[in-house]
């Protein structure tokens, strides 16, 4: 599907929800996509991309940044503490802050580096055993802990369970963000980004609808 079709649908969803057109950031999820596909999207003028793994991002984006100005790179996959420094040096935002140990590591590195990417706390809204993220009942306390560490928490992120209605999870995330005074909502993927926009998403993560299907992962 052409990038322009996605942006047109986003604008229509924003308008239908009474939101300002262009108020939602489109993160083009480029994980495990061939470089030529990514370059094709860059050549259309899009600059905001998402990667799942630090190692893959490090092997791809320094090269693209030499060719294209203004790239805004978001890490949307799980982050190991031993990869945190590399992620902070490479990425403009991290969407997967999900545990106290990682938060403390990021805070220490932020002091050392003198800067920190925008951070989103990942909430496991479906309370799935196999999925990363802070549990909903622990989210308020974890947000407070991150703030006490002077971390720049911009919002919350979730990935709803595959076989459940995503709107329920988006609404839950929005409620958590509102009561904690957070404006950022990273939610919605290729199959449900319009629903996410209707419920207040500020960032949607769209991969297969832009780049085409791939064999690894879910977008």
Secondary structure, DSSP 8 states (H G I E B T S, - for coil): --HHHHHHHHHHHHHHTT--TT-SEEEEE-TT--HHHHHHHHHTT--EEEES-HHHHHHHHHHHHHHSS--EEEE-S---GGGHHHHHHH-SEEEEE-SHHHHHHHHHHHHHHT---EEEEEEETT--TTS-SEEHHHHHHHHHHHHHTT--EEEEE----TTS-HHHHHHHHHHHHHHTT--EEE---TTTHHHHHHTT-SEEEE-HHHH---SSS--
